[in-house]
Amino acid sequence: MNLRSILVGILSATLLLVGGGVALGDPIIDISVESFDFGTIPQHTVLEREIVIRNAGDEELLITEIYTSCPCTVLKLQEEVIAPGGRTIVEVTFFSRDFQGETSKVIEINSNDPGRDFIEIPVRAYISTPLMIYPDNRSLDFGECRQGESPNLSADFQATAVPELLLELELVNTDLFDVDLRNGVEGDPAVARLSVSIRAEAVAGPLREVIRLKTNLEDMPTVDLEICGVVQGDLEAVPAIANFRFARVGQELRREINVISSRAGVEFSIVGAEIDLPGLQAEIIEASGDQARVLIAGVPVSADDPRALENQGRVKGVLSIHTDLAAQPLIQVDVLYILRK
């Protein structure tokens, strides 16, 4: 074999290695844990853990984003840039809140490691409680229903700490709801059921109410059940939700909301509009007509705003539109965005 053949062979092998993805000087992420399993813990417990991130590569490792699937898991990254051979720590705080039973969340870590730029770390726990509530978010969401209808939803309760569960109504808005509370459902003394119906004469608009129940449980003397939904009248907002998705600090946000009548011949005017998020304003562009309009305009909250800090950048507010229609004096639109640096 002559010298030229040897050189060609070496060059071909080098190109094959490079083409196959072998690269020098890349950052390599290494994490200390692949999952968290907190076992069985009570409600309203706060647990703290750490994720150690090491750079096993030859170039700087950049942690581009850390994210959780639930505000109940709070993350704090000490350093975003890690030198070769260096390390940083992600402080993890988990709040069990009012969760019950099996709970699964996810921590996401994004970096500039070309071989592993996205990592998911499962977070699991079993949350014990003296009273299991179904639905487990303690909320009855009626969604949208027409004025004059009487939809019905129910919640079930099961005691885990005592053989017999006794519930009593303590707080309920009887102008809006008809309720039926029964203990000892299906012959089981540990089970109770609450049925809730929206009254046919309920005023059109958003529903955000609480029904409070008294219990015979020492560790949970009362239970609050959230009732939400929208009673649709003749007027509706389009879009029903103003979702800006991702927004950066200082970015200009603009969105028009139309208020329209679903029934011919309904005359109305918008008499006022306001939004409860700092940085955003509501302006009436057209007060009446076939399509009255309100403009949402402004900028997102700052990165250190409590709303952003408490919910991992998820920000939610409400646009309130006031009308002169007696049957529907208020229309509310949720305003949402996720704050990015």
N, C-alpha and C positions, 0 to 999 in steps of 0.2 A: 504494500500500500504506500503510495507516494505522499509527500507532505501536503499537497493540495487536497487529496481525499480526506486526510485527517482533519484539516482545517474546516472543510465543508461539513464533516460529521459533527465536529464540536459546535459549529454555528447552528446546525439543524437541531441538535439536542437543546441548545440554549433557547431557540425560538419555541420549541415544543414546551419547555418548562414555563416560559413566560405566557404562552398562549393557554396553558392549562391552569392559569390562575395563581401560580407561585409568584409572590411579590415581596420585595424587601422593603423595610421601612414602614410597614403599616402599624397602626395602633391595634391592640388586641384587648378586648374587654374581658374581665374575669370577675364574677360576682360570688359573694360568700354564701348566698342561699338561693335555692331554686323555687322555694315555696314557703309559706307560713301556715301552720296549723295550730290555732290557739286552743283547740280542744273545746271542752264545755266551760262556758263562762256565763255569769249572770248578766241581765240587762244593765245598762248605764255603767258599764265597766270601761276603763281607759287602760289600754296596753301600749307599751312602747318597745320597739325593736330597732335594730340597725341592719342596713345592707352595706357591706363593705365592697366597694368597686375598686379593682386594681387594674393597672395598665401593664399587661405582660408583653407589649409590643415595643417597637423601636421609635415610634413617633408619638406626638401628643395625642391623647384621647380626649375628645370633646363630647360631653354629655349634652346633647342638643335639647332634650326634653324629658321630663318625668311626669307621669300622669296616672291618675287613679280612676277607676270606673265608678267611684262613689265618694261623695264628700265626707263620708264616715271615716275614710282613711286619708290622713294628712301626711304629706311628704315634705321634707326639708333637705335640700342638697347643699352640702358644705362647699364644694368646689366644682365648677363646671369643667375646668381644664386640668387634666392629670398628666404629668410628665411621665416618660418611660420609667417603669419600675415604681412609680408612685401610687398613691391610693387616695380615695375620698370616701365619705360616708353619707348615706341617705338615712335620715332619721324618719322612722315610721311610727305614727301614732294612730291607733285604731280605737274608735268609739263604738261600742256595741249598741248604744241608743235604745230604741224600742224594738229592735229586731227580735225575732223569735225563731227557734229551730235552726235548721241548716242554713248557713249564710256563706255565700261565695262572692268574692270581689277579685279584682285584678289590678296589679301594679304594672305599668309599662315604662320601660327605659329605652330611650332612643340615643344612639351615639354615632360617631363617624367610623366605627369599626366596619370595614367593608365586608367582613365575613359574618358579622352578627350585629347588624345595625338596629335590630328591634328585639327586645326581650320582654316576655310576659312572666310575671311572678304571681301565681295564684295565692289568694288569702282566704282561708277557710276557718269557720268557727261554728260551734253549736251553742246558740243562745238560749239559756234556760229562763223560764218565766212561770209565775204561779197561775197565769191565765193565757191560754192560747186564743188568739183572735183571728178570725177569717172573714174578710181578706186581711192578710198580715200587715198591710200598710195602714190599717185603722182608718180606712177611707171608703166611702161609697160614692162612686163617680157616676152620675146619671148621664154624663155626656150632654148631648143636645136633645131637647124634647120640645114639642110644640105647646104653646099656651093652650090650656084646656084639657091636655092629656094628664093622666095620673100613673106614670110608670112606678114600678115597685122594685126595690132591691132589699137584700137581707144580709145580716152579719151573724155569724155563729161564734159562740164563746164556750170554751171548755176549760174547766178548772183542773190543774195538775197537782195542787197542794192540799186540797180538801175534797171529801167525798161528795159534798153537795154545794152547788153554786146557786147563789141567790142574787139576782140583779133587780134594781129599781130605777125608774126614770127620775133623774134629778133636774135636767135642763133640756128643753126642747122647744123650738119655735112652732107652736101649733097653728100659726097663721100660714105657714108654708108646708107643714108635713102632717100626715096621719101616721101614727106609729102603733105597732103591736109588739109587746114584749112578752115572751113566754119562757118560763123556767121549766126544767125537767123535760126537755124536748125528746120525743121518741122514747119515753120511759127512762132516760138516763138522767139522774139527778145532778150530774156534773156538767150538763150541757144546757145552754140557753140560746135563744134566737131572737133577734130584733129585726122586724120588718118595717121598712120606711117607704111611704108613698108621697110623691109630690101632689099637693092639693091642686085640683083643676083650676081654682081661682087664683093661683099664685101669680104675682106680678112678673112680667117678662124681665129678663136680665140675668146676670150671673148669680149662682148660688154658692155661697161660702159660709156655711153654718157649722155649729158643733152641737152634737147631742151628747150629754153627759149622763153616765150611769153610775149608780152606787153599787158596790159589791160587798160581800161578806168576807173579803180577803184582807188579812191584816197588812200584807205587803203591797197591796194594790187596792186601796179603799174606793177609788173612782177610776173610771175609764172614759176617755174622750174619743168620740167617733166623728171624723170630719165628713161633712156632706157637701159635695160640690157638683157643679154642672151648670148648664145654661138653659133657661126657659126661653125658647125662641118666640118672639113676638113678630110684629110686622116688619121690624127693622133688623138688619144684620150688617156686621162689619166684614169687609173683604179686603185683604185676607183676615181671617179670624185670629191669626197669630202673626206678630211681626218678629220673624226670626232672622237676625242678621248673621247667624252662624258664627264665624270667627271674626274678631275685631281687634285691632291693635291700638295701643295707647296713642291718642292724638288723631286717629283716623276719623274722617268725616263720615257720619252715618246719615242716611236719608231714606225715608220710606213713606209712601202715601197710603192712607187707609180710606177706603170708600165706604160710605154708609148708604145702603140701598134699601128700598122697600120691596118685600116679597109679594106684596098684594097691591093691585092697581087702585089708585084713588086715595092712597094714604098720604096726607100732607104733613110735613114736619120740618123743623129747623134745628140745627145744632146751635146750642146757646153757650156752650163752654167745652173746654178740653184741657186736660192736664196729665202729666206723666210723673211718676214718683221716682224716676232715676236721675241722679245728678248728672249734669252734662247734656241731657236731652231736653228739648222743649217741644210742646205741641202747639201747632198753629192751624187755625181754621182757614182753609183756602176757599171753600165754597160752603156756605151755611145751609143752603136749601137747594131744591131741584131734584132731578131724577137721581143724581149721584152727588151727594154732599161729600166733601173731602176734608181730611185732616192730615197735616204733614208732621211727621216725626223727624227732627233734625238735631244734630249736635255731635258730641264726641263721647266715647266710652268713659267709664269711671277710671280713676287712676289705679295703678297697680297695687297701691297700699290701701285702697278702699276696703272697709270691713266686708262688704258684700262679696268682693272678689277673693279676699283672703279666706273667708269662712267656707267657701264652696269651690275651692280649687279653680278659680277663674270663671266659674259659671255664674252669670249675672241674670237676674230676672226681675222685671218690674211690670207695672200695669199702666196702660193708657186708659183713662176714663173719659168717655165722651158723653156729654149731657145734652138731652134733647127736650123739646117742648111737648113731646107726645106723652100724655098722662099715663097711658098704658105701658109705656116703656121709656121712663125718664133717663135711664143709664145704660150705656153699652160699654163693656170693658174688653180690652184686647191685651193679651199677654205680650210682653216685649222681652226677647231673649237674645243673648249673645255669649260667646265664650271669649274671654279676654286673653290675648296673646301678647307677649312682650315684643 
